[in-house]
Amino acid sequence: MDTKELLKKVRKIEIKTRRLSDHVFGGEYHSTFKGRGMTFSEVRQYQFGDDVRNIDWNVTARYNEPYIKVFEEERELTMMLMVDVSGSQFFGTQEQFKKGIITEIAATLAFSATQNNDKIGLILFTDSIELFIPPKKGRSHVLRIIRELLEFEPKSKKTNITQALKFLSNVMKKKAIVFVLSDFVADDYQHTLKITGGKHDVTGIRVYDRREEEIPNLGMVQMEDEETGELLLVNTASKNTRINYSKYYQERVDYFRDSFKRSGAGFLSSRVDESYVKKLLGYFKRRG
């Protein structure tokens, strides 16, 4: 992709997702993700009914009458976008790949956070950490994130969600709002997710294609595993083959839901041909 074409694509995504974040998600995001706590604002004279635990004893001693500390909600937050860029994200039988929808969702979330004056960071992962952009504020920073989501070429095609979550814990010492965007066709990440969910506000967003749910009867078909590159000759006319595949896929979906539930984390699923706008809004309203 040349620079001119890239900038055109970035601008197109900005216009679409900025509009969504301005008119739809801004207020929902603000009300859903409250500040981490209270920060000191000022002192004032004690009034009947005030919490005595907030008395500032130094100021009280100086003026010989009780003063209390006034706190306000700490609104500035940090959002981390963790995006799976493994080979399976390039699967798609509808109008676009899963990767395209994931990019739009990530951009919408980033602009919503920017409206709230929050910092946004990015982790692109496969079975290793492909790219880490530390959290920063501002439109130009969000545009850089969108550029990376559009043009980044990962070294690996495999997936390891556990490694990505461990990396997050190492680089983010303070609590953050974390969105993990993937198809979650993986397992063995439940334990690490539980640890991460205890420290951060985590949401898993599963993006999938309808053709991944079951294999149609097309006879003998050569299929390629997007993550290993392995070519397989599959007899899709076999009922057992189709049943076994559907069972395997449903196990991955159940594992995703169960893992996020057990971790106290939020989760939602969005098919590429569905409105992710409705899914996100519904999720924000349920949480808010």
Sine and cosine of phi, psi and omega as CSV:
sin_phi,cos_phi,sin_psi,cos_psi,sin_omega,cos_omega
0.00,0.00,0.85,-0.52,0.00,-1.00
-0.98,0.20,0.21,-0.98,-0.10,-0.99
-0.86,0.51,-0.68,0.74,-0.04,-1.00
-0.89,0.46,-0.71,0.71,-0.01,-1.00
-0.92,0.40,-0.64,0.77,0.02,-1.00
-0.88,0.47,-0.75,0.67,-0.01,-1.00
-0.88,0.48,-0.59,0.80,0.03,-1.00
-0.90,0.44,-0.68,0.73,0.00,-1.00
-0.93,0.37,-0.66,0.75,0.03,-1.00
-0.86,0.51,-0.71,0.70,-0.02,-1.00
-0.89,0.45,-0.65,0.76,-0.01,-1.00
-0.89,0.46,-0.71,0.71,0.02,-1.00
-0.92,0.38,-0.63,0.78,0.01,-1.00
-0.87,0.50,-0.74,0.67,-0.04,-1.00
-0.86,0.51,-0.72,0.69,-0.05,-1.00
-0.93,0.38,-0.77,0.63,-0.11,-0.99
-0.98,0.21,-0.48,0.88,0.04,-1.00
-0.91,0.41,-0.65,0.76,0.02,-1.00
-0.88,0.47,-0.68,0.73,0.01,-1.00
-0.89,0.45,-0.73,0.69,-0.05,-1.00
-0.93,0.37,-0.56,0.83,0.01,-1.00
-0.94,0.35,-0.72,0.69,-0.16,-0.99
-0.99,-0.15,-0.37,0.93,-0.10,-0.99
-0.91,-0.42,-0.78,0.62,-0.19,-0.98
-1.00,-0.09,-0.33,0.94,-0.08,-1.00
-0.77,0.64,-0.85,0.53,-0.03,-1.00
-0.93,0.38,-0.60,0.80,0.00,-1.00
-0.90,0.43,-0.69,0.73,0.01,-1.00
-0.89,0.47,-0.70,0.71,-0.04,-1.00
-0.87,0.50,-0.69,0.72,-0.06,-1.00
-0.98,0.20,-0.43,0.90,-0.03,-1.00
-0.97,0.24,-0.70,0.71,-0.08,-1.00
-0.96,-0.29,1.00,-0.08,-0.01,-1.00
-0.96,0.29,0.22,-0.98,0.03,-1.00
-0.90,0.44,0.30,-0.95,-0.05,-1.00
-0.93,0.38,-0.40,0.91,-0.05,-1.00
0.11,-0.99,-0.50,-0.87,-0.05,-1.00
-0.91,-0.41,0.64,-0.77,0.02,-1.00
-0.87,-0.50,0.55,-0.83,-0.05,-1.00
-0.90,0.45,0.71,-0.70,-0.03,-1.00
-0.91,-0.42,-0.81,0.58,-0.06,-1.00
-0.28,-0.96,0.04,-1.00,0.15,-0.99
-0.89,-0.46,0.50,-0.87,0.09,-1.00
-0.56,-0.83,0.23,-0.97,0.00,-1.00
-0.90,0.44,0.59,-0.81,0.01,-1.00
-0.90,0.43,0.68,-0.73,0.08,-1.00
-0.85,-0.53,0.49,-0.87,-0.02,-1.00
-0.81,0.58,0.76,-0.65,0.01,-1.00
0.98,-0.18,-0.25,0.97,0.03,-1.00
-0.92,0.40,0.46,-0.89,0.03,-1.00
-0.96,0.30,0.88,-0.48,-0.05,-1.00
-0.90,0.43,-0.33,0.94,0.02,-1.00
-0.93,0.37,-0.30,0.96,-0.01,-1.00
-1.00,-0.07,0.13,0.99,0.02,-1.00
-0.90,0.44,0.76,-0.64,0.09,-1.00
-1.00,0.01,0.97,-0.22,-0.14,-0.99
-0.94,0.35,-0.50,0.87,0.03,-1.00
-0.91,0.41,-0.75,0.66,0.00,-1.00
-0.92,0.38,-0.64,0.77,0.02,-1.00
-0.85,0.53,-0.70,0.71,0.00,-1.00
-0.91,0.41,-0.59,0.81,-0.04,-1.00
-0.92,0.38,-0.67,0.74,-0.08,-1.00
-0.98,-0.18,-0.05,1.00,0.05,-1.00
0.88,0.47,0.44,0.90,0.14,-0.99
-0.47,-0.88,0.46,-0.89,-0.15,-0.99
-0.94,0.33,0.73,-0.69,0.11,-0.99
-0.83,-0.55,0.54,-0.84,0.04,-1.00
-0.86,-0.51,0.40,-0.92,0.08,-1.00
-0.99,0.12,0.70,-0.71,0.05,-1.00
-0.96,-0.27,0.75,-0.66,-0.01,-1.00
-0.91,-0.42,0.42,-0.91,0.12,-0.99
-0.74,-0.67,0.37,-0.93,-0.04,-1.00
-0.90,0.45,0.72,-0.69,0.04,-1.00
-0.99,0.13,0.95,-0.31,-0.14,-0.99
-1.00,0.00,-0.49,0.87,-0.08,-1.00
-0.93,0.36,0.81,-0.58,-0.03,-1.00
-0.84,-0.54,0.15,-0.99,0.10,-0.99
-0.85,-0.53,0.80,-0.60,0.06,-1.00
-0.96,-0.27,0.75,-0.67,0.11,-0.99
-0.92,-0.40,0.82,-0.57,0.08,-1.00
-0.99,-0.16,0.89,-0.46,0.04,-1.00
-0.95,-0.30,0.93,-0.36,-0.15,-0.99
-0.89,-0.45,0.82,-0.57,0.06,-1.00
-0.97,0.25,0.87,-0.49,0.00,-1.00
-0.90,-0.44,0.44,0.90,0.01,-1.00
-0.95,0.32,0.11,-0.99,-0.11,-0.99
-0.85,0.52,-0.54,0.84,-0.07,-1.00
-0.92,0.38,-0.26,0.96,0.01,-1.00
-0.96,0.29,-0.21,0.98,0.00,-1.00
-1.00,-0.08,0.24,0.97,0.05,-1.00
-1.00,0.05,0.62,-0.78,0.05,-1.00
-0.08,-1.00,0.74,-0.67,0.05,-1.00
-0.90,-0.43,-0.10,1.00,0.04,-1.00
-1.00,-0.08,-0.55,-0.83,-0.08,-1.00
-0.97,0.23,-0.39,0.92,0.03,-1.00
-0.54,-0.84,0.29,-0.96,0.02,-1.00
-0.95,0.32,0.28,-0.96,0.10,-0.99
-0.85,0.53,-0.59,0.80,-0.02,-1.00
-0.83,0.55,-0.64,0.77,-0.02,-1.00
-0.90,0.43,-0.67,0.74,0.01,-1.00
-0.93,0.37,-0.67,0.74,0.03,-1.00
-0.86,0.50,-0.66,0.76,0.03,-1.00
-0.88,0.47,-0.69,0.72,0.00,-1.00
-0.91,0.42,-0.69,0.73,0.01,-1.00
-0.89,0.45,-0.72,0.70,0.00,-1.00
-0.87,0.49,-0.68,0.74,0.00,-1.00
-0.91,0.42,-0.66,0.75,0.02,-1.00
-0.88,0.47,-0.71,0.71,0.03,-1.00
-0.89,0.45,-0.66,0.75,-0.02,-1.00
-0.90,0.44,-0.70,0.71,0.01,-1.00
-0.92,0.38,-0.55,0.84,0.07,-1.00
-0.89,0.45,-0.65,0.76,0.03,-1.00
-0.92,0.38,-0.61,0.79,0.02,-1.00
-0.88,0.47,-0.63,0.77,0.05,-1.00
-0.85,0.53,-0.50,0.87,-0.03,-1.00
-1.00,-0.04,0.09,1.00,-0.01,-1.00
0.90,0.44,0.51,0.86,0.02,-1.00
-1.00,-0.03,0.31,-0.95,0.09,-1.00
-1.00,0.06,0.52,-0.86,0.03,-1.00
-0.77,-0.64,0.74,-0.67,0.07,-1.00
-0.83,-0.55,0.24,-0.97,-0.05,-1.00
-0.68,-0.73,0.70,-0.71,0.17,-0.99
-0.82,-0.57,0.88,-0.48,0.12,-0.99
-0.98,-0.18,0.79,-0.61,-0.06,-1.00
-0.69,-0.72,0.46,-0.89,0.19,-0.98
-0.83,-0.56,-0.89,-0.46,0.18,-0.98
-1.00,-0.06,0.12,0.99,0.13,-0.99
-0.56,-0.83,0.10,-1.00,0.05,-1.00
-0.99,0.11,0.90,-0.43,-0.05,-1.00
-1.00,0.07,-0.58,0.81,-0.03,-1.00
-0.37,-0.93,0.67,-0.75,0.10,-0.99
-0.77,-0.63,0.85,-0.52,0.10,-1.00
-0.93,-0.38,0.92,-0.39,-0.02,-1.00
-0.87,0.50,0.48,-0.88,-0.04,-1.00
-0.88,0.47,0.72,-0.69,0.09,-1.00
-0.54,-0.84,0.20,-0.98,0.03,-1.00
-0.98,-0.18,0.24,-0.97,0.23,-0.97
0.97,-0.22,0.40,-0.92,-0.04,-1.00
-0.89,0.46,-0.70,0.71,-0.05,-1.00
-0.88,0.47,-0.57,0.82,0.03,-1.00
-0.92,0.38,-0.67,0.75,0.04,-1.00
-0.90,0.44,-0.64,0.77,0.01,-1.00
-0.90,0.43,-0.58,0.82,0.07,-1.00
-0.90,0.44,-0.67,0.74,0.03,-1.00
-0.87,0.49,-0.69,0.72,0.02,-1.00
-0.89,0.45,-0.67,0.74,0.03,-1.00
-0.85,0.52,-0.70,0.72,0.00,-1.00
-0.91,0.42,-0.66,0.76,0.02,-1.00
-0.89,0.46,-0.54,0.84,-0.03,-1.00
-0.98,0.19,-0.69,0.72,-0.20,-0.98
-0.92,-0.39,-0.12,0.99,-0.07,-1.00
-0.90,0.44,0.71,-0.71,0.02,-1.00
-0.92,-0.39,0.96,-0.29,-0.04,-1.00
-0.93,0.36,0.44,-0.90,0.02,-1.00
-0.98,0.19,-0.51,0.86,-0.04,-1.00
-0.91,-0.42,0.33,-0.94,0.06,-1.00
-0.93,-0.37,-0.06,1.00,-0.07,-1.00
-1.00,0.05,0.10,-1.00,-0.04,-1.00
-0.79,-0.62,0.66,-0.75,0.17,-0.99
-0.55,-0.84,0.99,-0.10,-0.05,-1.00
-0.93,0.36,-0.57,0.82,0.01,-1.00
-0.85,0.52,-0.73,0.69,0.00,-1.00
-0.87,0.48,-0.64,0.77,0.00,-1.00
-0.90,0.43,-0.67,0.74,0.00,-1.00
-0.92,0.39,-0.61,0.79,0.04,-1.00
-0.90,0.43,-0.66,0.75,0.03,-1.00
-0.88,0.47,-0.69,0.73,0.03,-1.00
-0.83,0.56,-0.74,0.68,-0.01,-1.00
-0.88,0.48,-0.54,0.84,-0.01,-1.00
-0.96,0.28,-0.59,0.81,-0.08,-1.00
-1.00,-0.08,-0.37,0.93,-0.02,-1.00
-0.94,-0.35,0.99,-0.15,-0.03,-1.00
-0.99,0.14,-0.52,0.85,0.03,-1.00
-1.00,-0.09,0.37,-0.93,-0.02,-1.00
-0.87,0.50,0.69,-0.73,0.01,-1.00
-0.71,-0.70,0.35,-0.94,0.17,-0.99
-1.00,0.05,0.86,-0.51,-0.11,-0.99
-0.87,-0.49,0.81,-0.59,0.12,-0.99
-0.92,-0.40,0.85,-0.52,0.06,-1.00
-0.97,-0.23,0.90,-0.44,-0.05,-1.00
-0.94,-0.34,0.87,-0.49,-0.09,-1.00
-0.27,-0.96,0.13,-0.99,0.17,-0.99
-1.00,0.01,-0.17,0.99,0.06,-1.00
0.82,0.58,0.57,0.82,0.13,-0.99
-1.00,0.08,0.94,0.33,-0.09,-1.00
-0.39,-0.92,0.17,-0.99,0.09,-1.00
-0.57,-0.82,-0.14,-0.99,0.02,-1.00
0.90,0.43,0.46,0.89,0.05,-1.00
-0.91,-0.42,-0.01,1.00,-0.10,-0.99
-0.87,0.49,-0.72,0.70,-0.05,-1.00
-0.88,0.48,-0.74,0.67,-0.01,-1.00
-0.91,0.41,-0.60,0.80,0.02,-1.00
-0.89,0.45,-0.61,0.79,0.01,-1.00
-0.89,0.46,-0.66,0.75,0.03,-1.00
-0.91,0.42,-0.71,0.70,0.00,-1.00
-0.89,0.45,-0.66,0.75,-0.01,-1.00
-0.91,0.42,-0.40,0.91,0.04,-1.00
-0.97,0.24,-0.33,0.94,-0.05,-1.00
-0.96,-0.28,-0.59,0.80,-0.08,-1.00
-0.87,-0.49,0.27,-0.96,0.09,-1.00
-1.00,0.00,0.99,-0.13,-0.17,-0.99
-0.97,-0.24,0.67,-0.75,0.12,-0.99
-0.75,-0.66,0.77,-0.64,0.09,-1.00
-0.99,-0.15,0.78,-0.62,0.04,-1.00
-0.91,-0.42,0.95,-0.32,-0.03,-1.00
-1.00,-0.05,0.86,-0.50,0.02,-1.00
-0.93,-0.36,0.79,-0.62,-0.09,-1.00
-0.59,-0.81,0.24,-0.97,0.02,-1.00
-0.94,-0.34,0.59,-0.81,-0.05,-1.00
-0.86,0.51,-0.52,0.86,-0.03,-1.00
-0.95,0.31,-0.21,0.98,0.05,-1.00
-0.98,0.18,-0.32,0.95,-0.08,-1.00
-0.96,0.27,-0.56,0.83,0.03,-1.00
-0.42,-0.91,0.45,-0.89,0.00,-1.00
-1.00,-0.05,0.80,-0.60,0.05,-1.00
-0.96,0.27,0.37,-0.93,0.04,-1.00
-0.98,0.20,0.99,-0.16,-0.02,-1.00
-0.84,-0.54,0.21,0.98,-0.03,-1.00
0.98,0.19,-0.53,-0.85,0.02,-1.00
-0.98,0.20,0.85,-0.52,-0.06,-1.00
-0.74,-0.67,0.69,-0.72,0.10,-0.99
-1.00,0.06,0.82,-0.57,-0.02,-1.00
-0.86,-0.50,0.54,-0.84,0.03,-1.00
-0.90,-0.43,0.76,-0.65,0.10,-0.99
-0.97,0.26,0.90,-0.45,-0.08,-1.00
-0.88,0.47,-0.41,0.91,-0.08,-1.00
-0.99,-0.10,-0.44,0.90,0.00,-1.00
-0.94,-0.33,-0.31,0.95,-0.04,-1.00
0.98,0.18,0.02,1.00,-0.04,-1.00
-0.94,0.33,0.73,-0.69,0.04,-1.00
-0.99,-0.11,0.76,-0.65,-0.02,-1.00
-0.77,-0.63,0.64,-0.77,0.10,-1.00
-1.00,-0.10,0.92,-0.40,-0.12,-0.99
-0.91,-0.41,0.76,-0.65,0.05,-1.00
-1.00,0.02,1.00,-0.02,-0.04,-1.00
-0.96,0.28,-0.17,0.99,0.06,-1.00
-0.97,0.26,-0.31,0.95,0.00,-1.00
-0.96,0.27,0.84,-0.54,0.01,-1.00
-0.89,0.45,-0.63,0.78,0.01,-1.00
-0.88,0.47,-0.65,0.76,0.02,-1.00
-0.87,0.49,-0.72,0.70,-0.03,-1.00
-0.92,0.39,-0.64,0.77,0.01,-1.00
-0.91,0.41,-0.71,0.71,-0.02,-1.00
-0.90,0.44,-0.63,0.78,0.03,-1.00
-0.91,0.42,-0.74,0.67,-0.01,-1.00
-0.86,0.51,-0.63,0.78,0.01,-1.00
-0.91,0.42,-0.71,0.71,0.02,-1.00
-0.87,0.49,-0.71,0.71,-0.03,-1.00
-0.90,0.43,-0.70,0.72,-0.02,-1.00
-0.91,0.42,-0.54,0.84,0.06,-1.00
-0.89,0.46,-0.63,0.78,0.03,-1.00
-0.92,0.40,-0.65,0.76,0.01,-1.00
-0.91,0.42,-0.71,0.71,0.01,-1.00
-0.89,0.46,-0.64,0.77,0.00,-1.00
-0.90,0.44,-0.65,0.76,0.04,-1.00
-0.86,0.51,-0.80,0.61,-0.03,-1.00
-0.88,0.47,-0.73,0.68,-0.05,-1.00
-0.90,0.45,-0.66,0.75,-0.02,-1.00
-0.89,0.45,-0.70,0.71,-0.02,-1.00
-0.95,0.32,-0.59,0.81,0.07,-1.00
-0.88,0.47,-0.76,0.65,-0.04,-1.00
-0.90,0.44,-0.45,0.89,-0.03,-1.00
-1.00,0.06,-0.07,1.00,-0.05,-1.00
0.95,0.32,0.34,0.94,-0.03,-1.00
-0.99,-0.16,0.34,-0.94,0.05,-1.00
-1.00,0.05,0.36,-0.93,0.04,-1.00
-0.38,-0.93,0.45,-0.90,0.11,-0.99
-0.43,-0.90,0.37,-0.93,0.02,-1.00
-0.84,-0.55,0.63,-0.78,0.02,-1.00
-0.64,-0.77,0.83,-0.55,0.05,-1.00
-0.98,0.18,0.52,-0.86,-0.11,-0.99
-0.87,0.49,-0.44,0.90,-0.01,-1.00
-0.99,-0.11,0.15,0.99,0.07,-1.00
-0.98,-0.20,0.18,-0.98,0.05,-1.00
-1.00,0.09,0.95,-0.30,0.04,-1.00
-0.93,0.37,-0.35,0.94,0.05,-1.00
-0.88,0.48,-0.76,0.65,0.01,-1.00
-0.89,0.46,-0.65,0.76,-0.02,-1.00
-0.89,0.45,-0.72,0.70,0.00,-1.00
-0.91,0.41,-0.69,0.72,0.01,-1.00
-0.88,0.47,-0.69,0.73,0.03,-1.00
-0.87,0.49,-0.66,0.75,0.01,-1.00
-0.90,0.43,-0.73,0.69,0.00,-1.00
-0.87,0.48,-0.67,0.75,-0.03,-1.00
-0.92,0.40,-0.63,0.77,0.02,-1.00
-0.90,0.44,-0.58,0.81,-0.03,-1.00
-0.99,0.13,-0.51,0.86,-0.12,-0.99
-0.97,0.25,0.00,0.00,0.00,0.00
